[in-house]
């Protein structure tokens, strides 16, 4: 009995020796965990992945520049294609083959809701511009005016058709899966079309307001990878193990500096700064907004020692670009962290594999979604004049009144002006 008590006592030398051995074994295991760090600087295959990622990035940038050069309508079409790929990747996350075999129409139902939402969002954004495009043809103008007038009703009835379709296809023992798919589809529509509506609105306010924010996210992403690749030692956040403080800080400084100088370059091209009021694809010319007219700027005294000149020309929009750069470098990356947490919840590495070295389309659009919304809100809150203008009133007349009502308004205005 006594021996049993001695051997079981936690204070015996034998037990302490075992504890020390156990702790040393844990320390060795922890050491192996540390050595197996996910940081890029410790990745043996990092140069191979770096080259694959670089080639993909160059192809994407080249395609992006080509589409931007082609104009507003083509950029909008690109956004639409990106949305379709994003929706496809997100739909596939909760797909289950056995259940889908029992519900052959569920995929078609998901896409029915998707295209109904697309018609609603793009109809509201582009309706005025579509009316402006067909004003020369009386028949087309009447047809478009009628579609615009009943646009919301058309979209609502299309949604009701989908809703009834969903109810009529409910099957016993499949209710949970079907309602899960229904809720998941609506969440995807909110995520995808919320950001896209702001993106398209930015495009028609001037390509500048789409191109600069998107470019800043691309720059931030590239330089976060480069700084993390060569210098990353300190993990930034557990949700994304490969992200480092060195990459975050290096990318932030690069993005803010790039924002200032990119705004100066882009702001000098009318093709990028002029808003488009219709859906044509012709070359744009307009009088430069005061934001894009150069102004002299005297350098502060403390900075004169660094530069040989005392004064430089600055576009007023460059100061606004600094705010966009600050957001793109500090806040927008949280869209990426959210996506990382989302992928961990579903135990997947990437949303897809359509872009070699990058994953899926959704993997590249996580920060862009956050940035597009901020760019629109910043533009409307601090830059665009909220006062009523003749152009805005004419847009409302063309959109909401049929031809006979417009003629009656014209006669009434003539009478009022005649009285004055």
C-alpha positions, 0 to 999 in steps of 0.5 A, spaced: 500 500 500 505 504 501 509 503 495 502 504 491 502 511 495 509 513 493 508 511 486 502 515 485 504 521 489 505 527 484 511 530 488 515 523 487 522 524 483 520 519 478 513 522 477 517 529 476 522 526 471 516 523 467 513 530 467 519 533 465 520 528 459 513 529 457 514 537 457 520 536 453 517 532 448 511 537 447 517 542 446 520 538 441 513 538 437 512 545 438 518 546 435 516 542 429 510 546 429 514 553 429 519 550 423 513 548 419 510 555 419 506 557 413 509 564 412 512 565 405 519 566 407 519 559 410 516 556 404 520 551 400 516 552 394 515 559 394 519 561 388 515 556 383 508 559 386 511 566 385 512 565 378 505 562 377 502 567 380 506 572 377 504 570 370 497 570 372 497 577 374 500 579 368 495 576 364 489 579 368 492 586 368 493 586 360 486 583 360 483 589 365 487 594 361 484 592 354 477 592 357 478 599 360 481 602 354 474 599 350 470 603 355 464 604 359 459 598 356 465 593 356 467 594 363 460 593 365 460 587 361 466 585 365 463 586 371 457 582 369 461 576 367 465 576 374 458 576 378 456 570 374 463 566 376 462 569 383 455 566 383 457 559 380 463 559 385 459 560 391 453 556 389 457 550 389 460 551 396 453 548 399 452 543 393 451 536 395 450 531 389 445 526 392 440 531 394 441 535 387 440 528 384 433 528 387 432 535 386 434 536 378 431 543 378 434 546 384 440 549 380 435 552 375 431 555 380 438 558 383 440 561 377 432 564 376 433 568 382 440 570 380 438 573 373 432 576 376 436 580 381 441 582 375 435 585 371 432 589 377 439 592 379 442 593 372 435 596 370 435 601 375 442 603 374 442 603 367 435 605 365 436 613 364 442 611 360 438 606 356 433 612 354 438 617 353 441 612 347 434 611 344 431 618 344 432 618 336 428 613 334 420 614 336 418 606 336 424 604 341 424 610 345 416 608 347 418 601 348 424 602 352 419 608 356 414 602 357 419 597 360 422 602 364 415 604 367 414 597 369 421 595 370 419 594 378 413 590 376 416 585 371 422 584 376 417 582 382 413 577 378 419 574 376 421 573 383 414 571 385 414 565 379 421 563 382 418 563 389 412 559 387 417 554 383 420 553 390 414 552 394 411 547 389 418 543 388 419 542 396 420 534 397 419 530 404 425 529 407 429 534 403 426 540 406 432 542 410 437 542 404 432 546 400 431 551 405 438 552 406 439 553 398 434 558 398 437 562 404 444 561 401 442 563 394 439 570 397 445 571 401 449 570 395 445 575 391 446 580 397 453 579 397 454 579 389 449 585 387 450 590 393 457 591 391 456 590 383 451 596 383 456 601 386 461 598 381 457 600 375 455 606 378 462 608 379 463 606 372 458 611 369 460 617 373 467 616 370 472 610 369 476 614 373 472 612 379 472 605 378 479 604 375 483 608 381 480 604 387 480 597 383 488 599 381 489 601 389 486 594 391 491 590 386 497 594 388 496 593 395 495 585 394 501 585 389 505 589 394 503 585 400 505 579 397 512 581 395 513 584 402 511 578 405 515 574 400 521 577 402 521 580 408 515 577 412 517 574 419 511 576 423 504 573 423 498 578 422 492 575 423 490 567 425 485 567 420 490 568 414 496 565 416 501 567 410 499 575 412 504 578 415 505 585 419 511 586 414 507 585 408 501 589 411 505 595 412 509 595 406 503 594 402 500 600 405 505 605 404 506 603 397 498 604 396 498 610 399 504 613 395 501 610 388 494 613 390 497 620 390 501 619 383 496 615 379 490 620 380 495 625 377 496 620 371 489 618 370 486 625 372 489 628 365 485 623 360 478 625 359 476 618 357 477 616 364 474 623 367 468 624 363 461 621 365 457 617 360 450 619 360 448 613 355 450 606 353 454 608 346 461 606 345 464 612 342 470 616 344 468 621 350 470 629 350 468 634 356 470 640 359 474 638 365 471 638 372 475 643 377 477 636 380 482 635 374 484 642 373 492 643 375 493 647 381 500 650 383 502 647 390 507 650 394 511 645 398 512 645 406 518 648 408 520 641 412 520 638 405 524 642 401 531 639 403 528 633 399 526 636 393 530 641 388 523 644 386 519 649 391 512 648 387 509 643 383 502 642 380 497 638 383 490 636 381 485 637 387 483 630 386 489 627 388 488 629 395 481 625 395 486 619 392 490 619 399 483 618 402 482 612 397 489 609 398 488 609 406 482 605 405 485 601 400 491 599 405 488 599 412 480 597 411 479 594 405 484 588 407 479 586 412 474 584 406 480 579 405 480 577 412 473 575 412 473 571 406 479 567 409 475 566 415 469 564 411 473 559 407 476 556 414 468 555 416 467 551 410 474 547 410 476 549 403 483 553 401 480 557 395 473 558 392 475 556 386 481 554 381 479 558 375 486 563 376 492 559 377 496 561 383 490 565 385 484 561 386 477 563 384 474 569 382 471 570 388 478 570 392 480 576 387 474 580 389 473 580 396 477 586 397 474 589 391 467 589 394 469 593 400 473 598 396 467 599 391 462 601 396 467 605 399 469 609 393 461 610 391 459 613 398 465 617 398 464 620 391 457 621 393 458 624 399 464 629 398 465 630 391 459 630 387 454 636 388 447 634 390 444 640 388 438 639 382 441 640 375 437 641 368 441 634 366 438 631 372 431 634 371 431 632 364 433 625 366 427 624 370 422 626 365 425 622 360 425 616 365 418 617 368 414 620 363 411 617 356 411 621 350 404 624 351 406 627 358 412 630 355 409 634 350 404 636 355 409 638 360 413 642 354 406 646 352 405 647 360 412 650 361 411 654 354 405 657 357 408 659 364 414 662 361 409 666 356 406 669 362 413 671 365 
